[in-house]
Amino acid sequence: MPFEHSAAYLALRTYLDSLLTAATDQAFSDIPAALRPNLAVFLEGKTVYQNSAGQQMVYAADLAAWANEVVHGAGLAIALPLASLSVAELQAVTSRPSER
């Protein structure tokens, strides 16, 4: 695996691991862009809501279930080349303090 793909894999795994223990809901728009289609497939039939700013929000429990499915289950619902992931974006989202 080329180094840049290895870095993307590690950043993705760290991000997903952070979701497994996240206690706060997140705005759908805060999910890294490359992962949103996969999450949208997972969320079909599940409840989402809008916060006071009108952002579509995803419950922390649903994010944890999605992350668990990706890490320990069937993987991503839609094929995603590691080269399409932004390591910097994943690292920024993972290290961002919770403000919600």
Jmol script that loads the backbone (N, CA, C; Angstrom):
load data "model"
ATOM      1  N   MET A   1       0.862  -1.173   0.000  1.00  0.00           N
ATOM      2  CA  MET A   1       0.000   0.000   0.000  1.00  0.00           C
ATOM      3  C   MET A   1       0.904   1.231   0.000  1.00  0.00           C
ATOM      4  N   PRO A   2       0.732   2.136  -0.980  1.00  0.00           N
ATOM      5  CA  PRO A   2       1.541   3.357  -1.012  1.00  0.00           C
ATOM      6  C   PRO A   2       1.349   4.165   0.273  1.00  0.00           C
ATOM      7  N   PHE A   3       2.376   4.939   0.616  1.00  0.00           N
ATOM      8  CA  PHE A   3       2.346   5.706   1.865  1.00  0.00           C
ATOM      9  C   PHE A   3       1.106   6.597   1.971  1.00  0.00           C
ATOM     10  N   GLU A   4       0.760   7.301   0.874  1.00  0.00           N
ATOM     11  CA  GLU A   4      -0.388   8.209   0.962  1.00  0.00           C
ATOM     12  C   GLU A   4      -1.678   7.439   1.231  1.00  0.00           C
ATOM     13  N   HIS A   5      -1.789   6.219   0.721  1.00  0.00           N
ATOM     14  CA  HIS A   5      -2.974   5.405   1.007  1.00  0.00           C
ATOM     15  C   HIS A   5      -2.942   4.911   2.444  1.00  0.00           C
ATOM     16  N   SER A   6      -1.761   4.588   2.928  1.00  0.00           N
ATOM     17  CA  SER A   6      -1.624   4.164   4.314  1.00  0.00           C
ATOM     18  C   SER A   6      -2.029   5.295   5.254  1.00  0.00           C
ATOM     19  N   ALA A   7      -1.591   6.512   4.948  1.00  0.00           N
ATOM     20  CA  ALA A   7      -1.957   7.667   5.767  1.00  0.00           C
ATOM     21  C   ALA A   7      -3.463   7.899   5.731  1.00  0.00           C
ATOM     22  N   ALA A   8      -4.070   7.736   4.551  1.00  0.00           N
ATOM     23  CA  ALA A   8      -5.525   7.909   4.424  1.00  0.00           C
ATOM     24  C   ALA A   8      -6.255   6.844   5.228  1.00  0.00           C
ATOM     25  N   TYR A   9      -5.787   5.601   5.157  1.00  0.00           N
ATOM     26  CA  TYR A   9      -6.416   4.523   5.921  1.00  0.00           C
ATOM     27  C   TYR A   9      -6.331   4.819   7.419  1.00  0.00           C
ATOM     28  N   LEU A  10      -5.159   5.211   7.893  1.00  0.00           N
ATOM     29  CA  LEU A  10      -4.994   5.491   9.320  1.00  0.00           C
ATOM     30  C   LEU A  10      -5.853   6.674   9.756  1.00  0.00           C
ATOM     31  N   ALA A  11      -5.931   7.705   8.927  1.00  0.00           N
ATOM     32  CA  ALA A  11      -6.768   8.862   9.266  1.00  0.00           C
ATOM     33  C   ALA A  11      -8.245   8.460   9.295  1.00  0.00           C
ATOM     34  N   LEU A  12      -8.666   7.636   8.339  1.00  0.00           N
ATOM     35  CA  LEU A  12     -10.053   7.159   8.304  1.00  0.00           C
ATOM     36  C   LEU A  12     -10.346   6.316   9.534  1.00  0.00           C
ATOM     37  N   ARG A  13      -9.457   5.413   9.868  1.00  0.00           N
ATOM     38  CA  ARG A  13      -9.671   4.535  11.030  1.00  0.00           C
ATOM     39  C   ARG A  13      -9.736   5.360  12.319  1.00  0.00           C
ATOM     40  N   THR A  14      -8.855   6.349  12.461  1.00  0.00           N
ATOM     41  CA  THR A  14      -8.865   7.204  13.647  1.00  0.00           C
ATOM     42  C   THR A  14     -10.176   7.985  13.729  1.00  0.00           C
ATOM     43  N   TYR A  15     -10.635   8.494  12.587  1.00  0.00           N
ATOM     44  CA  TYR A  15     -11.899   9.229  12.555  1.00  0.00           C
ATOM     45  C   TYR A  15     -13.062   8.327  12.967  1.00  0.00           C
ATOM     46  N   LEU A  16     -13.125   7.139  12.369  1.00  0.00           N
ATOM     47  CA  LEU A  16     -14.218   6.222  12.694  1.00  0.00           C
ATOM     48  C   LEU A  16     -14.152   5.792  14.154  1.00  0.00           C
ATOM     49  N   ASP A  17     -12.959   5.550  14.671  1.00  0.00           N
ATOM     50  CA  ASP A  17     -12.817   5.206  16.087  1.00  0.00           C
ATOM     51  C   ASP A  17     -13.331   6.328  16.981  1.00  0.00           C
ATOM     52  N   SER A  18     -13.102   7.580  16.567  1.00  0.00           N
ATOM     53  CA  SER A  18     -13.588   8.706  17.371  1.00  0.00           C
ATOM     54  C   SER A  18     -15.118   8.740  17.397  1.00  0.00           C
ATOM     55  N   LEU A  19     -15.747   8.312  16.305  1.00  0.00           N
ATOM     56  CA  LEU A  19     -17.212   8.282  16.264  1.00  0.00           C
ATOM     57  C   LEU A  19     -17.786   7.184  17.154  1.00  0.00           C
ATOM     58  N   LEU A  20     -17.028   6.113  17.348  1.00  0.00           N
ATOM     59  CA  LEU A  20     -17.509   5.009  18.179  1.00  0.00           C
ATOM     60  C   LEU A  20     -17.774   5.458  19.610  1.00  0.00           C
ATOM     61  N   THR A  21     -17.065   6.477  20.064  1.00  0.00           N
ATOM     62  CA  THR A  21     -17.216   6.932  21.440  1.00  0.00           C
ATOM     63  C   THR A  21     -17.756   8.355  21.552  1.00  0.00           C
ATOM     64  N   ALA A  22     -18.121   8.954  20.427  1.00  0.00           N
ATOM     65  CA  ALA A  22     -18.640  10.325  20.458  1.00  0.00           C
ATOM     66  C   ALA A  22     -19.961  10.373  21.210  1.00  0.00           C
ATOM     67  N   ALA A  23     -20.107  11.388  22.025  1.00  0.00           N
ATOM     68  CA  ALA A  23     -21.323  11.515  22.821  1.00  0.00           C
ATOM     69  C   ALA A  23     -22.231  12.633  22.319  1.00  0.00           C
ATOM     70  N   THR A  24     -21.812  13.332  21.268  1.00  0.00           N
ATOM     71  CA  THR A  24     -22.606  14.456  20.790  1.00  0.00           C
ATOM     72  C   THR A  24     -23.067  14.216  19.357  1.00  0.00           C
ATOM     73  N   ASP A  25     -24.250  14.713  19.058  1.00  0.00           N
ATOM     74  CA  ASP A  25     -24.765  14.659  17.694  1.00  0.00           C
ATOM     75  C   ASP A  25     -23.892  15.556  16.819  1.00  0.00           C
ATOM     76  N   GLN A  26     -23.901  15.293  15.516  1.00  0.00           N
ATOM     77  CA  GLN A  26     -23.091  16.090  14.602  1.00  0.00           C
ATOM     78  C   GLN A  26     -23.917  16.524  13.407  1.00  0.00           C
ATOM     79  N   ALA A  27     -23.546  17.657  12.871  1.00  0.00           N
ATOM     80  CA  ALA A  27     -24.187  18.117  11.641  1.00  0.00           C
ATOM     81  C   ALA A  27     -23.725  17.225  10.496  1.00  0.00           C
ATOM     82  N   PHE A  28     -24.652  16.864   9.627  1.00  0.00           N
ATOM     83  CA  PHE A  28     -24.312  16.045   8.465  1.00  0.00           C
ATOM     84  C   PHE A  28     -23.227  16.725   7.639  1.00  0.00           C
ATOM     85  N   SER A  29     -23.274  18.051   7.571  1.00  0.00           N
ATOM     86  CA  SER A  29     -22.284  18.798   6.791  1.00  0.00           C
ATOM     87  C   SER A  29     -20.887  18.743   7.406  1.00  0.00           C
ATOM     88  N   ASP A  30     -20.778  18.348   8.680  1.00  0.00           N
ATOM     89  CA  ASP A  30     -19.466  18.219   9.319  1.00  0.00           C
ATOM     90  C   ASP A  30     -18.792  16.882   9.020  1.00  0.00           C
ATOM     91  N   ILE A  31     -19.540  15.956   8.449  1.00  0.00           N
ATOM     92  CA  ILE A  31     -18.955  14.675   8.055  1.00  0.00           C
ATOM     93  C   ILE A  31     -18.081  14.928   6.835  1.00  0.00           C
ATOM     94  N   PRO A  32     -16.872  14.363   6.794  1.00  0.00           N
ATOM     95  CA  PRO A  32     -16.029  14.565   5.607  1.00  0.00           C
ATOM     96  C   PRO A  32     -16.791  14.234   4.323  1.00  0.00           C
ATOM     97  N   ALA A  33     -16.641  15.095   3.331  1.00  0.00           N
ATOM     98  CA  ALA A  33     -17.431  15.012   2.099  1.00  0.00           C
ATOM     99  C   ALA A  33     -17.376  13.643   1.442  1.00  0.00           C
ATOM    100  N   ALA A  34     -16.228  13.007   1.421  1.00  0.00           N
ATOM    101  CA  ALA A  34     -16.098  11.708   0.752  1.00  0.00           C
ATOM    102  C   ALA A  34     -16.920  10.622   1.447  1.00  0.00           C
ATOM    103  N   LEU A  35     -17.231  10.814   2.731  1.00  0.00           N
ATOM    104  CA  LEU A  35     -17.963   9.796   3.499  1.00  0.00           C
ATOM    105  C   LEU A  35     -19.466  10.034   3.551  1.00  0.00           C
ATOM    106  N   ARG A  36     -19.906  11.215   3.172  1.00  0.00           N
ATOM    107  CA  ARG A  36     -21.341  11.533   3.273  1.00  0.00           C
ATOM    108  C   ARG A  36     -22.244  10.587   2.490  1.00  0.00           C
ATOM    109  N   PRO A  37     -21.903  10.206   1.252  1.00  0.00           N
ATOM    110  CA  PRO A  37     -22.792   9.272   0.542  1.00  0.00           C
ATOM    111  C   PRO A  37     -22.952   7.937   1.280  1.00  0.00           C
ATOM    112  N   ASN A  38     -21.869   7.439   1.862  1.00  0.00           N
ATOM    113  CA  ASN A  38     -21.949   6.187   2.618  1.00  0.00           C
ATOM    114  C   ASN A  38     -22.831   6.339   3.846  1.00  0.00           C
ATOM    115  N   LEU A  39     -22.663   7.437   4.551  1.00  0.00           N
ATOM    116  CA  LEU A  39     -23.482   7.676   5.729  1.00  0.00           C
ATOM    117  C   LEU A  39     -24.942   7.849   5.333  1.00  0.00           C
ATOM    118  N   ALA A  40     -25.202   8.538   4.234  1.00  0.00           N
ATOM    119  CA  ALA A  40     -26.579   8.738   3.772  1.00  0.00           C
ATOM    120  C   ALA A  40     -27.267   7.407   3.505  1.00  0.00           C
ATOM    121  N   VAL A  41     -26.548   6.461   2.905  1.00  0.00           N
ATOM    122  CA  VAL A  41     -27.114   5.127   2.669  1.00  0.00           C
ATOM    123  C   VAL A  41     -27.455   4.470   3.999  1.00  0.00           C
ATOM    124  N   PHE A  42     -26.545   4.569   4.963  1.00  0.00           N
ATOM    125  CA  PHE A  42     -26.775   3.966   6.279  1.00  0.00           C
ATOM    126  C   PHE A  42     -27.964   4.607   6.988  1.00  0.00           C
ATOM    127  N   LEU A  43     -28.144   5.908   6.808  1.00  0.00           N
ATOM    128  CA  LEU A  43     -29.195   6.636   7.522  1.00  0.00           C
ATOM    129  C   LEU A  43     -30.587   6.481   6.921  1.00  0.00           C
ATOM    130  N   GLU A  44     -30.701   5.842   5.763  1.00  0.00           N
ATOM    131  CA  GLU A  44     -32.020   5.669   5.161  1.00  0.00           C
ATOM    132  C   GLU A  44     -32.950   4.983   6.155  1.00  0.00           C
ATOM    133  N   GLY A  45     -34.088   5.622   6.406  1.00  0.00           N
ATOM    134  CA  GLY A  45     -35.073   5.076   7.338  1.00  0.00           C
ATOM    135  C   GLY A  45     -34.817   5.439   8.790  1.00  0.00           C
ATOM    136  N   LYS A  46     -33.715   6.124   9.084  1.00  0.00           N
ATOM    137  CA  LYS A  46     -33.415   6.531  10.461  1.00  0.00           C
ATOM    138  C   LYS A  46     -33.813   7.991  10.652  1.00  0.00           C
ATOM    139  N   THR A  47     -33.943   8.391  11.881  1.00  0.00           N
ATOM    140  CA  THR A  47     -34.365   9.748  12.206  1.00  0.00           C
ATOM    141  C   THR A  47     -33.176  10.695  12.217  1.00  0.00           C
ATOM    142  N   VAL A  48     -33.317  11.803  11.540  1.00  0.00           N
ATOM    143  CA  VAL A  48     -32.388  12.927  11.628  1.00  0.00           C
ATOM    144  C   VAL A  48     -33.233  14.134  12.006  1.00  0.00           C
ATOM    145  N   TYR A  49     -32.590  15.182  12.437  1.00  0.00           N
ATOM    146  CA  TYR A  49     -33.340  16.371  12.833  1.00  0.00           C
ATOM    147  C   TYR A  49     -32.560  17.610  12.429  1.00  0.00           C
ATOM    148  N   GLN A  50     -33.206  18.763  12.532  1.00  0.00           N
ATOM    149  CA  GLN A  50     -32.537  20.032  12.251  1.00  0.00           C
ATOM    150  C   GLN A  50     -32.300  20.770  13.557  1.00  0.00           C
ATOM    151  N   ASN A  51     -31.114  21.352  13.683  1.00  0.00           N
ATOM    152  CA  ASN A  51     -30.841  22.161  14.863  1.00  0.00           C
ATOM    153  C   ASN A  51     -31.420  23.560  14.655  1.00  0.00           C
ATOM    154  N   SER A  52     -31.207  24.431  15.610  1.00  0.00           N
ATOM    155  CA  SER A  52     -31.791  25.775  15.532  1.00  0.00           C
ATOM    156  C   SER A  52     -31.227  26.598  14.369  1.00  0.00           C
ATOM    157  N   ALA A  53     -30.053  26.212  13.858  1.00  0.00           N
ATOM    158  CA  ALA A  53     -29.459  26.912  12.712  1.00  0.00           C
ATOM    159  C   ALA A  53     -29.916  26.312  11.383  1.00  0.00           C
ATOM    160  N   GLY A  54     -30.769  25.300  11.444  1.00  0.00           N
ATOM    161  CA  GLY A  54     -31.285  24.678  10.236  1.00  0.00           C
ATOM    162  C   GLY A  54     -30.390  23.599   9.646  1.00  0.00           C
ATOM    163  N   GLN A  55     -29.342  23.205  10.368  1.00  0.00           N
ATOM    164  CA  GLN A  55     -28.465  22.146   9.885  1.00  0.00           C
ATOM    165  C   GLN A  55     -29.085  20.785  10.131  1.00  0.00           C
ATOM    166  N   GLN A  56     -28.928  19.886   9.163  1.00  0.00           N
ATOM    167  CA  GLN A  56     -29.380  18.514   9.342  1.00  0.00           C
ATOM    168  C   GLN A  56     -28.412  17.842  10.314  1.00  0.00           C
ATOM    169  N   MET A  57     -28.939  17.305  11.395  1.00  0.00           N
ATOM    170  CA  MET A  57     -28.121  16.705  12.451  1.00  0.00           C
ATOM    171  C   MET A  57     -28.293  15.189  12.465  1.00  0.00           C
ATOM    172  N   VAL A  58     -27.214  14.501  12.832  1.00  0.00           N
ATOM    173  CA  VAL A  58     -27.210  13.048  12.929  1.00  0.00           C
ATOM    174  C   VAL A  58     -26.950  12.703  14.393  1.00  0.00           C
ATOM    175  N   TYR A  59     -27.779  11.827  14.940  1.00  0.00           N
ATOM    176  CA  TYR A  59     -27.600  11.410  16.324  1.00  0.00           C
ATOM    177  C   TYR A  59     -26.263  10.693  16.509  1.00  0.00           C
ATOM    178  N   ALA A  60     -25.618  10.951  17.650  1.00  0.00           N
ATOM    179  CA  ALA A  60     -24.335  10.327  17.962  1.00  0.00           C
ATOM    180  C   ALA A  60     -24.442   8.809  17.947  1.00  0.00           C
ATOM    181  N   ALA A  61     -25.556   8.275  18.418  1.00  0.00           N
ATOM    182  CA  ALA A  61     -25.738   6.816  18.433  1.00  0.00           C
ATOM    183  C   ALA A  61     -25.761   6.252  17.017  1.00  0.00           C
ATOM    184  N   ASP A  62     -26.371   6.976  16.072  1.00  0.00           N
ATOM    185  CA  ASP A  62     -26.387   6.521  14.681  1.00  0.00           C
ATOM    186  C   ASP A  62     -24.995   6.620  14.066  1.00  0.00           C
ATOM    187  N   LEU A  63     -24.242   7.662  14.412  1.00  0.00           N
ATOM    188  CA  LEU A  63     -22.866   7.771  13.923  1.00  0.00           C
ATOM    189  C   LEU A  63     -22.012   6.627  14.457  1.00  0.00           C
ATOM    190  N   ALA A  64     -22.200   6.285  15.717  1.00  0.00           N
ATOM    191  CA  ALA A  64     -21.445   5.180  16.307  1.00  0.00           C
ATOM    192  C   ALA A  64     -21.815   3.859  15.645  1.00  0.00           C
ATOM    193  N   ALA A  65     -23.095   3.661  15.378  1.00  0.00           N
ATOM    194  CA  ALA A  65     -23.526   2.421  14.718  1.00  0.00           C
ATOM    195  C   ALA A  65     -22.960   2.335  13.306  1.00  0.00           C
ATOM    196  N   TRP A  66     -22.955   3.462  12.598  1.00  0.00           N
ATOM    197  CA  TRP A  66     -22.383   3.493  11.250  1.00  0.00           C
ATOM    198  C   TRP A  66     -20.893   3.193  11.292  1.00  0.00           C
ATOM    199  N   ALA A  67     -20.177   3.846  12.203  1.00  0.00           N
ATOM    200  CA  ALA A  67     -18.738   3.611  12.332  1.00  0.00           C
ATOM    201  C   ALA A  67     -18.451   2.159  12.681  1.00  0.00           C
ATOM    202  N   ASN A  68     -19.259   1.579  13.555  1.00  0.00           N
ATOM    203  CA  ASN A  68     -19.086   0.175  13.921  1.00  0.00           C
ATOM    204  C   ASN A  68     -19.289  -0.731  12.717  1.00  0.00           C
ATOM    205  N   GLU A  69     -20.284  -0.417  11.914  1.00  0.00           N
ATOM    206  CA  GLU A  69     -20.554  -1.211  10.710  1.00  0.00           C
ATOM    207  C   GLU A  69     -19.381  -1.120   9.730  1.00  0.00           C
ATOM    208  N   VAL A  70     -18.834   0.070   9.585  1.00  0.00           N
ATOM    209  CA  VAL A  70     -17.707   0.248   8.663  1.00  0.00           C
ATOM    210  C   VAL A  70     -16.474  -0.482   9.177  1.00  0.00           C
ATOM    211  N   VAL A  71     -16.168  -0.337  10.468  1.00  0.00           N
ATOM    212  CA  VAL A  71     -14.947  -0.909  11.032  1.00  0.00           C
ATOM    213  C   VAL A  71     -15.070  -2.408  11.260  1.00  0.00           C
ATOM    214  N   HIS A  72     -16.174  -2.842  11.843  1.00  0.00           N
ATOM    215  CA  HIS A  72     -16.295  -4.234  12.284  1.00  0.00           C
ATOM    216  C   HIS A  72     -17.285  -5.066  11.476  1.00  0.00           C
ATOM    217  N   GLY A  73     -18.040  -4.419  10.608  1.00  0.00           N
ATOM    218  CA  GLY A  73     -19.082  -5.139   9.877  1.00  0.00           C
ATOM    219  C   GLY A  73     -18.759  -5.284   8.409  1.00  0.00           C
ATOM    220  N   ALA A  74     -19.680  -4.853   7.592  1.00  0.00           N
ATOM    221  CA  ALA A  74     -19.585  -5.061   6.151  1.00  0.00           C
ATOM    222  C   ALA A  74     -18.720  -4.022   5.443  1.00  0.00           C
ATOM    223  N   GLY A  75     -18.226  -3.020   6.159  1.00  0.00           N
ATOM    224  CA  GLY A  75     -17.425  -1.975   5.521  1.00  0.00           C
ATOM    225  C   GLY A  75     -18.303  -0.864   4.985  1.00  0.00           C
ATOM    226  N   LEU A  76     -17.746  -0.090   4.084  1.00  0.00           N
ATOM    227  CA  LEU A  76     -18.499   1.021   3.505  1.00  0.00           C
ATOM    228  C   LEU A  76     -19.555   0.498   2.546  1.00  0.00           C
ATOM    229  N   ALA A  77     -20.705   1.132   2.558  1.00  0.00           N
ATOM    230  CA  ALA A  77     -21.816   0.702   1.699  1.00  0.00           C
ATOM    231  C   ALA A  77     -21.541   1.014   0.231  1.00  0.00           C
ATOM    232  N   ILE A  78     -20.738   2.008  -0.023  1.00  0.00           N
ATOM    233  CA  ILE A  78     -20.379   2.416  -1.379  1.00  0.00           C
ATOM    234  C   ILE A  78     -18.859   2.386  -1.460  1.00  0.00           C
ATOM    235  N   ALA A  79     -18.313   1.788  -2.505  1.00  0.00           N
ATOM    236  CA  ALA A  79     -16.856   1.716  -2.644  1.00  0.00           C
ATOM    237  C   ALA A  79     -16.243   3.109  -2.607  1.00  0.00           C
ATOM    238  N   LEU A  80     -15.160   3.236  -1.886  1.00  0.00           N
ATOM    239  CA  LEU A  80     -14.503   4.523  -1.715  1.00  0.00           C
ATOM    240  C   LEU A  80     -12.998   4.346  -1.846  1.00  0.00           C
ATOM    241  N   PRO A  81     -12.415   4.835  -2.925  1.00  0.00           N
ATOM    242  CA  PRO A  81     -10.960   4.724  -3.051  1.00  0.00           C
ATOM    243  C   PRO A  81     -10.258   5.554  -1.980  1.00  0.00           C
ATOM    244  N   LEU A  82      -9.241   5.000  -1.353  1.00  0.00           N
ATOM    245  CA  LEU A  82      -8.517   5.733  -0.323  1.00  0.00           C
ATOM    246  C   LEU A  82      -7.950   7.037  -0.880  1.00  0.00           C
ATOM    247  N   ALA A  83      -7.619   7.047  -2.147  1.00  0.00           N
ATOM    248  CA  ALA A  83      -7.057   8.255  -2.756  1.00  0.00           C
ATOM    249  C   ALA A  83      -8.051   9.409  -2.759  1.00  0.00           C
ATOM    250  N   SER A  84      -9.347   9.119  -2.610  1.00  0.00           N
ATOM    251  CA  SER A  84     -10.346  10.187  -2.616  1.00  0.00           C
ATOM    252  C   SER A  84     -10.504  10.848  -1.249  1.00  0.00           C
ATOM    253  N   LEU A  85      -9.878  10.284  -0.230  1.00  0.00           N
ATOM    254  CA  LEU A  85      -9.996  10.836   1.118  1.00  0.00           C
ATOM    255  C   LEU A  85      -8.971  11.935   1.345  1.00  0.00           C
ATOM    256  N   SER A  86      -9.388  12.973   2.010  1.00  0.00           N
ATOM    257  CA  SER A  86      -8.483  14.043   2.403  1.00  0.00           C
ATOM    258  C   SER A  86      -7.990  13.750   3.815  1.00  0.00           C
ATOM    259  N   VAL A  87      -6.713  13.392   3.921  1.00  0.00           N
ATOM    260  CA  VAL A  87      -6.130  13.090   5.231  1.00  0.00           C
ATOM    261  C   VAL A  87      -6.255  14.309   6.151  1.00  0.00           C
ATOM    262  N   ALA A  88      -5.962  15.479   5.619  1.00  0.00           N
ATOM    263  CA  ALA A  88      -6.032  16.703   6.424  1.00  0.00           C
ATOM    264  C   ALA A  88      -7.450  16.949   6.940  1.00  0.00           C
ATOM    265  N   GLU A  89      -8.458  16.721   6.081  1.00  0.00           N
ATOM    266  CA  GLU A  89      -9.846  16.919   6.510  1.00  0.00           C
ATOM    267  C   GLU A  89     -10.226  15.929   7.604  1.00  0.00           C
ATOM    268  N   LEU A  90      -9.861  14.665   7.436  1.00  0.00           N
ATOM    269  CA  LEU A  90     -10.169  13.666   8.453  1.00  0.00           C
ATOM    270  C   LEU A  90      -9.490  13.996   9.779  1.00  0.00           C
ATOM    271  N   GLN A  91      -8.245  14.418   9.717  1.00  0.00           N
ATOM    272  CA  GLN A  91      -7.519  14.758  10.946  1.00  0.00           C
ATOM    273  C   GLN A  91      -8.120  15.984  11.617  1.00  0.00           C
ATOM    274  N   ALA A  92      -8.530  16.969  10.823  1.00  0.00           N
ATOM    275  CA  ALA A  92      -9.130  18.180  11.389  1.00  0.00           C
ATOM    276  C   ALA A  92     -10.450  17.870  12.066  1.00  0.00           C
ATOM    277  N   VAL A  93     -11.276  17.054  11.428  1.00  0.00           N
ATOM    278  CA  VAL A  93     -12.577  16.709  12.001  1.00  0.00           C
ATOM    279  C   VAL A  93     -12.396  15.856  13.260  1.00  0.00           C
ATOM    280  N   THR A  94     -11.421  14.975  13.253  1.00  0.00           N
ATOM    281  CA  THR A  94     -11.190  14.100  14.400  1.00  0.00           C
ATOM    282  C   THR A  94     -10.700  14.889  15.613  1.00  0.00           C
ATOM    283  N   SER A  95      -9.866  15.884  15.380  1.00  0.00           N
ATOM    284  CA  SER A  95      -9.277  16.618  16.489  1.00  0.00           C
ATOM    285  C   SER A  95     -10.088  17.839  16.917  1.00  0.00           C
ATOM    286  N   ARG A  96     -11.155  18.140  16.187  1.00  0.00           N
ATOM    287  CA  ARG A  96     -11.983  19.310  16.503  1.00  0.00           C
ATOM    288  C   ARG A  96     -12.686  19.115  17.842  1.00  0.00           C
ATOM    289  N   PRO A  97     -12.575  20.074  18.746  1.00  0.00           N
ATOM    290  CA  PRO A  97     -13.330  19.950  20.000  1.00  0.00           C
ATOM    291  C   PRO A  97     -14.827  20.034  19.736  1.00  0.00           C
ATOM    292  N   SER A  98     -15.575  19.297  20.496  1.00  0.00           N
ATOM    293  CA  SER A  98     -17.034  19.270  20.312  1.00  0.00           C
ATOM    294  C   SER A  98     -17.634  20.590  20.761  1.00  0.00           C
ATOM    295  N   GLU A  99     -18.442  21.174  19.858  1.00  0.00           N
ATOM    296  CA  GLU A  99     -19.087  22.445  20.185  1.00  0.00           C
ATOM    297  C   GLU A  99     -20.597  22.314  20.123  1.00  0.00           C
ATOM    298  N   ARG A 100     -21.100  21.115  19.938  1.00  0.00           N
ATOM    299  CA  ARG A 100     -22.535  20.942  19.755  1.00  0.00           C
ATOM    300  C   ARG A 100     -23.202  20.562  21.039  1.00  0.00           C
TER     301      ARG A 100
END
end "model"
wireframe off; spacefill off
backbone 0.3
color backbone group
